[in-house]
Structures are given as C-alpha cells and as structure tokens.
Amino acid sequence: MPTYRPDLGSIPRYVAGRPIEDVARELGIVSIDKLASNECPTEPFPEVIDAIARAGAGVNRYPDSAQSELTNSIAAHHGLDAEAVWVAAGSSEILRCTALSVGGPGTSAVFAHPSFVMYRIATLVAQSEPIGVPLDENFNHDLDAMLAAIRDDTTIVYLCNPNNPTGGIRSAKDVHAFIDAVHERVIVVVDEAYAEYVTDSSYGSMIAMATTRPNVLVARTFSKIYGLAGLRVGYGIGHPELINTVRVTQPPFAVTSPAQAAGLEALKQQERVSDRVASNAAGREFLVGELTRRGFQVAPTQANFVYFEPESDASGLFDALLHKGVIIRVLGAGVRVTVGTEPENQRFLDALDTVERS
C-alpha cells in the first residue's frame, strides 16, 4: 500500500464545470448553454486560431521554457521590464507556485470567503493553515477584517479584485492602503483575472505597485477576456527578486508552444478586446437589471458574471435550469451566472422564469 501524505483527505478537489457534451448526452438535450465557468462566450480571434495551428506543427519539440517572446510582449504591453514578468500555465499556477514557495507547516494564508477556491486549495497543498475572512454586507472584501486576521505566522494574503464569485471590486485607493498596511514579510497576491472587464473608474490595477514592492505580486490570465481558457496561459507581475525566487517551484516547459503563440497574438488585438469589454458590460447590465426586476438581490459586479442568492435552494435551482439546457454554478447559498452572448443571456432568463413559475 503506498504511503500518502496524511492531510490529503483534507484538501478539497477543484470541481470544474461539466462539459457541455456530457450534459447533453446525459439529459438528451441537443442545445446546452454553459454559463458556469466565466469563460469568454466567443471563440478566439481568427489570427489567434491561425497562430495556434501554426504552433501545433512544432509540438514534437519542447516549448521555450523561458517563454521569452511572450514575456517580452507582455512586458511591452504593460510598459515594464521583462524581468518583472512571469509567464505560467494559467494564473492558477502562479497561485500554487507562490503558495509552495512561502508556505509549509507552521505558516498560514489569509483570503476572503467566498472567493476563488484555489486560494484554499493552494494553501492546503503547501501545508499551510487557511484563514478565510467573510465578505462584508456588500459581498466585497472586508479589508479591515483581513488585516486583523493576519498573524505572526502568516506568509501570504490573497486579494481577488474583482472578486470571484461575487464580482465586486475594491477601489485602487483602498487596495493601495491595504497593501501599505501589510508587513513586507507577507506576500500580497492581487488576483486580477477579471481586471480587463472593469468599467468602474475607481478601480485600478496594482501592476505599477507590484514592480516596486518586494512583497506584491499581481496575477493575470489569458483565460477570460482573451478566450484562451483551454490553453492554460497566464502571468504574474512583480519585483524581479520575488519572481526569481518563487518561480523555482514552477516545473520546466510549463507553458505549451501553442499557448505561448496564442498569447503573443492575442495581445496584438487590443481594439477587439475593447469591443469585448463593451459587449460584456452591456450583457452584465442587462442581466443585473433583469434579475433585479425579478426580485433577486444581485451582488454589485464588474466582472463577466453575476452572483445572487435565490430564496429557494441554490442546488435545486441549478438542477432545474440544467434540465432546461442552462448550466450555472452553485457556490454555497448563491449561484454565479456567466455573462454570455445575447441569446444565451435571454435563454437563461427564460429558463429561470419557467423554473420560478413551476
């Protein structure tokens, strides 16, 4: 019998959204709308698809383990030195590698709850103690409570802005003040996976701050606005000394050649990225308005999803909508619905109306 870590059973498994094909086959439904995983509802830009195809011809060779070309492109996009950029297999790898680098028995990590489940998972994988801090009454990070939760053994704090699954933001001023108040021995990871979707002028990225502070790391991804979730590519931005230290836990050749090629081409399409931002904002406003009109209390959101807590059982609502061909995500007492295309958004509302009347 193999010898396993005794704490493996306490580490929650990440539960991904079910594939559309599996649901369709199980329920005998021809058409399924998946609004559960905060994916971009449209396929990658044509130039990106072409770049992926070209890169595919060379996958008999290992990819560039330093991701040099993509690193330089990201740095140029943000106006940074390449030494401040760390490319990884999605922003989740940034979270996991950082947790492994500063964690271990006798350490702890602080994060909001509910927030991205990978913070808890990465903390437990690193054999650290998770400290979840409840959101405030507006479904936002309670920064004062998070500061108070930091202990002498805390080595890392995660701040998801906009927050997943609720979509709320804390202003640039608030986040800056929070980081100022955290002791420099504690790494602050600011997860900005949904930053590109934000239209609120009070919001601001912490990228500039991360390059000058030895304990601040910003995580970004190509999975959302760029529509590359299936390729797993993201990046971190921080002080070169921090990046050089924590990336030791990253395996070699972590980012595939097609993923690197796709990210490189996607960055060139900023005008069309702006179109996606506008389209998402319109869909988000539509869903919030329609759900509010139906009597639901919807959390303020600046992301590509909406979150609300139904009066009825959230799991029951999920099952009922699933049988109508709409997949959403249950997260505790609430449900999260990705902003889809106009037809997908309307189908969700129509299905919701049918379910609520039954």
C-alpha positions in Angstrom: 0.0 0.0 0.0 1.6 3.4 -1.0 2.3 5.9 1.7 0.4 9.2 1.2 0.5 12.5 3.0 -1.9 12.1 5.9 -3.5 15.5 5.1 -4.5 14.7 1.5 -8.1 14.0 2.5 -8.5 17.5 3.9 -7.6 19.2 0.6 -10.8 20.0 -1.4 -10.8 18.9 -5.0 -11.5 21.7 -7.5 -14.9 21.0 -9.1 -14.8 22.2 -12.7 -18.0 22.9 -14.7 -19.3 19.9 -16.5 -18.5 19.6 -20.3 -21.4 20.6 -22.5 -21.2 17.3 -24.4 -21.6 15.2 -21.2 -24.7 17.1 -20.0 -26.3 16.9 -23.5 -25.7 13.2 -23.7 -27.0 12.5 -20.2 -30.1 14.6 -20.4 -30.8 14.1 -24.1 -30.8 17.8 -24.8 -29.5 19.0 -28.1 -28.6 22.5 -27.2 -26.8 23.5 -24.0 -25.7 26.9 -22.8 -22.8 26.8 -20.4 -22.8 29.8 -18.1 -20.9 28.2 -15.2 -17.2 28.8 -15.7 -16.8 32.5 -16.6 -15.4 31.6 -20.0 -15.4 34.0 -22.9 -18.6 33.3 -24.8 -16.9 33.8 -28.2 -14.1 31.8 -29.8 -10.5 33.2 -30.0 -9.8 35.9 -32.6 -9.1 34.4 -36.1 -5.5 35.4 -36.0 -5.1 33.6 -32.7 -6.6 30.4 -34.1 -4.2 30.6 -37.0 -1.2 31.1 -34.6 -2.3 28.1 -32.6 -2.5 26.0 -35.8 1.0 27.1 -36.9 2.5 26.3 -33.5 0.8 22.9 -33.5 3.1 21.8 -36.3 6.1 22.0 -34.0 4.8 20.3 -30.9 7.2 17.4 -31.4 9.7 19.9 -29.8 9.7 21.2 -26.3 8.4 24.8 -25.9 10.6 27.7 -24.9 10.9 27.1 -21.1 11.7 30.8 -20.5 8.7 31.9 -22.6 11.0 34.7 -23.9 8.9 36.1 -26.7 5.7 36.1 -24.8 7.4 37.5 -21.7 8.8 40.4 -23.7 5.4 41.1 -25.4 3.6 41.2 -22.0 6.3 43.5 -20.6 5.9 45.8 -23.6 2.1 45.8 -23.3 2.3 47.0 -19.7 5.4 49.2 -20.2 7.6 47.1 -17.9 11.0 45.4 -17.9 10.8 41.7 -18.9 12.4 40.8 -15.5 9.1 41.8 -13.9 7.0 39.3 -15.8 6.5 35.6 -15.0 4.6 33.5 -17.6 2.8 30.4 -16.3 0.2 27.8 -17.1 -2.7 30.0 -16.2 -2.9 32.3 -13.2 -3.7 29.2 -11.0 -0.1 28.1 -11.4 1.1 31.5 -10.2 -1.0 31.0 -7.1 0.1 27.4 -6.5 3.8 28.1 -7.0 3.8 31.1 -4.8 2.0 29.2 -2.0 4.5 26.4 -2.2 7.4 28.9 -2.0 6.3 30.6 1.2 4.1 28.0 2.8 4.7 24.9 4.9 3.9 23.6 8.4 3.6 26.5 10.9 2.5 29.1 8.3 -0.9 30.5 7.4 -2.6 32.3 4.5 -5.4 34.8 4.6 -8.1 35.3 1.9 -11.7 36.3 1.6 -14.6 33.9 1.7 -16.3 33.3 -0.6 -13.5 33.9 -3.1 -11.6 31.9 -5.6 -11.5 28.3 -4.3 -7.9 27.9 -5.5 -6.6 30.1 -2.6 -7.7 27.5 -0.1 -6.5 24.6 -2.2 -3.1 26.1 -2.8 -2.8 26.9 0.9 -3.5 23.3 1.9 -1.3 21.8 -0.8 1.5 23.9 0.6 0.7 22.5 4.1 -0.3 25.9 5.4 -3.3 26.9 7.5 -6.1 28.6 5.6 -7.8 31.7 7.2 -11.0 32.6 5.4 -12.4 36.1 6.2 -16.1 36.6 5.4 -17.0 39.2 2.8 -18.8 42.4 4.0 -22.5 43.0 3.7 -22.0 44.3 0.1 -20.3 41.0 -1.0 -16.9 42.8 -1.1 -13.5 42.1 0.6 -13.6 43.3 4.2 -10.1 44.7 4.1 -10.0 45.8 7.8 -11.1 42.3 8.9 -8.4 40.8 6.6 -5.7 42.9 8.1 -6.9 41.9 11.6 -6.7 38.2 10.5 -3.0 38.4 9.6 -1.0 36.5 12.3 2.7 36.3 13.0 2.9 33.1 11.0 1.0 34.4 8.0 3.2 34.4 4.9 0.7 35.3 2.2 -2.6 37.2 1.6 -4.8 36.7 -1.5 -6.9 39.6 -2.7 -9.2 38.9 -5.6 -10.2 42.1 -7.4 -12.7 41.8 -9.0 -13.8 39.1 -6.6 -14.8 35.7 -7.9 -17.6 34.6 -7.4 -19.3 37.8 -6.4 -17.8 40.3 -9.0 -17.3 43.2 -6.6 -14.3 45.4 -6.5 -12.4 47.5 -4.0 -11.1 50.8 -5.3 -7.4 51.4 -6.2 -7.2 53.7 -3.2 -8.5 51.1 -0.8 -6.2 48.3 -2.2 -3.2 50.6 -2.1 -3.9 51.5 1.5 -4.4 47.8 2.4 -1.0 46.8 0.9 0.7 49.7 2.7 -0.7 48.3 6.0 0.6 44.8 5.4 4.1 44.0 6.8 6.6 43.5 4.0 7.4 40.0 5.2 3.9 38.9 4.0 3.4 38.5 0.2 0.2 40.1 -1.1 -1.1 38.4 -4.2 -3.6 40.6 -6.1 -5.5 38.3 -8.4 -6.7 40.5 -11.3 -8.0 37.7 -13.6 -11.1 39.8 -14.4 -9.4 43.2 -14.5 -10.0 43.8 -18.2 -13.8 43.7 -17.8 -13.9 46.5 -15.2 -15.6 49.8 -16.3 -15.7 51.5 -12.9 -13.3 54.4 -12.8 -12.5 53.9 -9.1 -10.7 50.7 -10.0 -7.0 50.4 -10.6 -4.5 47.7 -11.2 -1.7 47.1 -8.7 0.8 46.4 -11.5 2.8 49.6 -11.0 2.9 49.0 -7.3 4.0 45.3 -7.8 7.1 46.2 -9.7 8.4 48.5 -6.9 7.4 46.5 -3.8 9.3 43.3 -2.8 6.1 41.6 -1.4 3.4 42.3 -4.1 2.5 40.0 -6.9 -0.2 40.6 -9.5 -1.7 37.6 -11.2 -3.3 37.9 -14.7 -4.7 35.4 -17.2 -5.4 34.9 -20.9 -8.3 32.6 -20.0 -11.0 35.2 -19.7 -11.2 38.3 -22.0 -8.8 36.7 -24.5 -10.7 33.5 -24.7 -7.8 31.1 -24.2 -9.1 29.1 -21.2 -8.5 25.8 -23.0 -4.8 26.5 -23.4 -3.8 27.5 -19.8 -1.6 30.5 -20.0 -1.4 33.4 -17.6 1.3 35.6 -16.0 2.4 37.3 -12.8 3.9 40.7 -12.4 6.2 41.7 -9.5 9.6 42.7 -8.3 12.3 40.7 -10.2 13.7 39.3 -6.9 10.3 38.0 -5.8 9.6 36.4 -9.2 13.1 34.8 -9.4 12.6 33.3 -6.0 9.0 31.9 -6.2 9.2 30.6 -9.8 11.7 27.9 -8.6 8.7 25.8 -7.8 7.4 26.0 -11.4 8.2 22.9 -13.5 10.1 23.3 -16.8 8.3 23.7 -20.1 5.1 24.6 -18.2 3.5 26.6 -21.0 3.0 24.9 -24.3 4.1 26.2 -27.6 0.5 26.7 -28.9 -0.4 28.6 -25.6 2.6 30.9 -26.0 1.8 31.6 -29.6 -1.8 32.3 -28.8 -1.0 34.7 -26.0 1.5 36.5 -28.2 -1.1 37.0 -31.0 -3.9 37.8 -28.6 -2.1 40.8 -27.1 -2.0 42.3 -30.6 -5.8 42.5 -30.8 -6.4 45.3 -28.2 -9.0 47.1 -30.3 -11.2 44.0 -30.5 -10.5 43.3 -26.8 -12.1 46.7 -26.2 -15.2 45.6 -28.2 -15.4 42.5 -25.9 -15.3 44.8 -22.8 -18.2 46.9 -24.1 -20.2 43.8 -25.1 -19.7 42.2 -21.7 -20.6 45.4 -19.9 -23.9 45.6 -21.9 -24.7 42.0 -21.1 -23.8 42.4 -17.5 -26.0 45.4 -17.1 -28.8 43.6 -18.8 -28.6 40.5 -16.5 -28.3 42.6 -13.4 -31.3 44.7 -14.4 -33.5 41.8 -15.3 -32.6 39.8 -12.2 -33.2 42.8 -10.0 -36.6 43.4 -11.7 -37.5 39.8 -10.9 -36.8 40.5 -7.2 -33.4 39.0 -6.8 -30.7 40.7 -4.8 -27.7 40.8 -7.1 -24.2 41.5 -5.9 -22.6 44.5 -7.5 -20.4 43.2 -10.2 -17.6 44.5 -12.5 -16.6 41.1 -13.9 -18.1 38.8 -16.6 -20.6 37.2 -14.3 -23.4 37.9 -11.8 -24.0 36.4 -8.4 -27.2 36.2 -6.4 -28.7 34.1 -3.6 -32.1 32.7 -4.6 -34.8 32.4 -2.0 -35.1 28.7 -2.9 -32.4 26.1 -2.6 -29.4 27.0 -4.9 -28.8 23.4 -5.8 -32.4 22.9 -6.7 -32.3 26.0 -9.0 -29.1 24.5 -10.6 -30.8 21.2 -11.3 -34.0 22.8 -12.7 -32.0 25.1 -15.0 -29.8 22.2 -16.1 -32.9 20.3 -17.3 -33.7 23.4 -19.3 -30.3 23.3 -21.0 -28.6 26.0 -19.0 -25.6 25.3 -16.8 -24.8 27.7 -14.0 -22.5 27.4 -10.9 -23.6 26.8 -7.3 -21.4 28.4 -4.7 -22.7 27.9 -1.2 -26.0 29.7 -0.8 -25.6 31.6 -4.1 -25.4 31.0 -7.8 -23.0 32.5 -10.3 -24.0 33.1 -13.9 -21.5 33.9 -16.6 -22.4 36.8 -19.0 -22.9 35.0 -22.3 -24.0 36.1 -25.7 -27.3 37.9 -26.1 -29.2 34.7 -27.0 -27.5 32.8 -24.1 -28.4 35.6 -21.6 -32.0 35.6 -22.8 -32.3 31.8 -22.7 -31.1 31.8 -19.1 -33.8 34.4 -18.1 -36.5 32.5 -20.0 -35.5 29.2 -18.3 -35.4 31.0 -14.9 -38.9 32.3 -15.4 -40.2 28.9 -16.3 -38.5 27.3 -13.2 -39.7 30.0 -10.9 -43.3 29.6 -12.1 -43.3 25.8 -11.6 
